[in-house]
Amino acid sequence: EGNEPGDSAKITYSELLHKVCQFANVLRSQGVKKGDRISMYMPMILELVVAMLACARIGAVHSIVFAGFSADSLCERILDCGCSLLVT
């Protein structure tokens, strides 16, 4: 379910698993490994869930900063957690 009343999507577990594995491979290709910290600056969309699950799959720690935050707030959160990658 999206933020708007009419926004919704359906996805099967198999489709979700495929997307999560694909994104986990992208993260690995960027040098992300177990224990690394990743920040995510995204609205409430399916890709946010995929990114969160991909981080969990490879053992990376994720920090979500919702898209409504300002650039300064995002910067503070990135510096506080010492993240190595920002997903937007």
C-alpha positions in Angstrom: 0.0 0.0 0.0 1.3 3.4 -0.9 0.8 6.8 0.8 -2.1 7.7 -1.5 -5.4 5.9 -1.1 -5.3 4.4 -4.6 -1.7 3.4 -4.7 -1.1 -0.3 -4.3 0.8 -3.1 -6.0 0.8 -6.8 -5.7 4.0 -8.9 -5.9 4.6 -12.6 -5.4 7.2 -13.9 -3.0 9.1 -15.3 -5.9 9.2 -11.9 -7.7 10.2 -10.2 -4.4 13.0 -12.8 -3.9 14.3 -12.3 -7.4 14.4 -8.5 -7.0 16.1 -8.8 -3.5 18.8 -11.1 -4.9 19.4 -8.8 -7.9 19.8 -5.8 -5.6 22.0 -7.8 -3.2 24.3 -8.5 -6.1 24.4 -4.8 -7.0 25.4 -4.0 -3.4 28.1 -6.6 -3.5 29.4 -5.3 -6.8 29.7 -1.9 -5.1 31.9 -3.5 -2.4 29.3 -3.7 0.3 30.0 -6.6 2.7 28.7 -7.9 6.0 28.7 -5.3 8.7 28.8 -2.3 6.4 26.3 0.5 7.0 24.0 1.7 4.2 21.7 4.7 4.3 18.5 4.8 2.3 16.9 8.1 1.2 13.7 7.0 -0.4 9.9 7.4 -0.3 7.6 4.5 0.8 7.9 2.5 -2.4 8.5 -1.2 -3.2 12.2 -0.5 -4.0 12.7 0.6 -0.4 11.6 -2.8 0.8 13.8 -4.5 -1.8 16.8 -2.5 -0.7 16.1 -3.2 3.0 15.8 -6.9 2.4 18.9 -7.0 0.2 20.9 -5.4 3.0 19.6 -8.0 5.4 20.5 -10.8 3.0 24.1 -9.8 2.8 24.4 -8.8 6.5 24.7 -5.0 6.0 23.1 -2.6 8.4 20.6 -0.2 6.9 19.4 3.2 8.1 16.3 4.6 6.5 16.0 8.4 6.1 12.5 9.2 4.6 12.5 11.4 1.5 10.8 14.2 3.4 13.9 15.1 5.4 16.1 18.0 4.3 19.6 17.7 2.9 21.1 18.9 6.2 19.2 16.2 8.1 20.3 13.6 5.7 23.9 14.7 6.0 23.8 14.5 9.8 22.4 11.0 9.7 25.0 9.8 7.2 27.8 11.2 9.3 26.3 9.8 12.5 26.1 6.3 11.3 29.3 6.4 9.2 27.6 4.8 6.2 29.6 3.7 3.2 26.8 3.9 0.6 23.6 6.0 0.1 20.7 4.4 -1.8 18.3 6.9 -3.4 
